[in-house]
């Protein structure tokens, strides 16, 4: 981890908990939200925000399920 010493807390989180496919989910969520705003569709905006929440929660969910000694 010595190479990560100059990184911010958020950058370390992304590198440690967001694999490339999950970064793609976040990018897709931004696109869905933007299209929803452009077309003024609240359902698309909500879908984009939901995808964003899933993208950011991936690290929390994966971290909890991989702790040693937990079922």
Backbone torsions as a table, in degrees:
resi	resn	phi	psi	omega
1	UNK	NA	2.3	-177.9
2	UNK	-63.7	-27.4	178.6
3	UNK	-73.3	-13.2	-177.7
4	UNK	-97.8	4.5	-173.6
5	UNK	-64.1	-28.6	-178.8
6	UNK	-88.5	3.4	-176.9
7	UNK	-91.4	151.9	176.2
8	UNK	-75.3	168.6	179.4
9	UNK	-59.9	-41.6	-179.6
10	UNK	-66.6	-40.4	179.1
11	UNK	-64.9	-40.5	177.2
12	UNK	-63.8	-38.5	178.1
13	UNK	-61.1	-48.8	-178.1
14	UNK	-61.5	-46.2	-179.5
15	UNK	-64.9	-35.4	-177.4
16	UNK	-85.9	-24.9	-170.6
17	UNK	-125.8	-4.9	-178.4
18	UNK	-121.7	94.4	176.4
19	UNK	-64.9	164.4	-177.5
20	UNK	-53.1	-38.1	-179.1
21	UNK	-66.4	-32.0	178.5
22	UNK	-76.0	-31.4	173.5
23	UNK	-63.9	-34.7	176.5
24	UNK	-65.5	-37.6	176.6
25	UNK	-61.6	-42.9	178.6
26	UNK	-64.1	-39.9	178.2
27	UNK	-64.9	-41.2	178.0
28	UNK	-63.7	-38.2	179.8
29	UNK	-64.9	-37.5	177.2
30	UNK	-64.5	-39.8	179.1
31	UNK	-66.0	-43.4	179.6
32	UNK	-63.2	-42.8	178.9
33	UNK	-63.5	-42.3	179.7
34	UNK	-64.0	-43.8	178.5
35	UNK	-64.4	-40.6	177.8
36	UNK	-61.2	-40.1	177.5
37	UNK	-68.9	-40.6	-179.5
38	UNK	-63.5	-41.8	-178.8
39	UNK	-90.7	-0.2	-179.0
40	UNK	55.8	50.4	179.5
41	UNK	-113.7	101.6	-179.6
42	UNK	-56.8	-31.7	-179.4
43	UNK	-66.3	-38.0	177.4
44	UNK	-70.9	-37.8	177.3
45	UNK	-62.5	-44.9	178.6
46	UNK	-63.4	-39.8	177.6
47	UNK	-63.5	-40.3	177.6
48	UNK	-64.0	-43.1	178.0
49	UNK	-65.1	-36.4	177.3
50	UNK	-64.2	-44.0	176.6
51	UNK	-62.4	-37.5	177.0
52	UNK	-61.7	-45.0	179.0
53	UNK	-62.0	-40.6	177.6
54	UNK	-63.9	-42.5	179.5
55	UNK	-61.1	-43.2	-179.2
56	UNK	-77.3	-27.9	-178.4
57	UNK	-81.5	-11.3	-179.2
58	UNK	-54.2	-46.0	-179.3
59	UNK	-63.5	-38.0	179.0
60	UNK	-67.8	-43.5	-179.1
61	UNK	-68.4	-43.5	-179.8
62	UNK	-66.2	-38.6	-178.9
63	UNK	-65.1	-43.1	-179.7
64	UNK	-66.0	-37.7	-175.2
65	UNK	-79.9	-10.2	-177.4
66	UNK	-110.0	12.0	178.0
67	UNK	-72.0	135.0	178.5
68	UNK	-65.5	140.8	177.0
69	UNK	86.5	-3.8	177.9
70	UNK	-100.2	144.6	179.4
71	UNK	-69.4	NA	NA
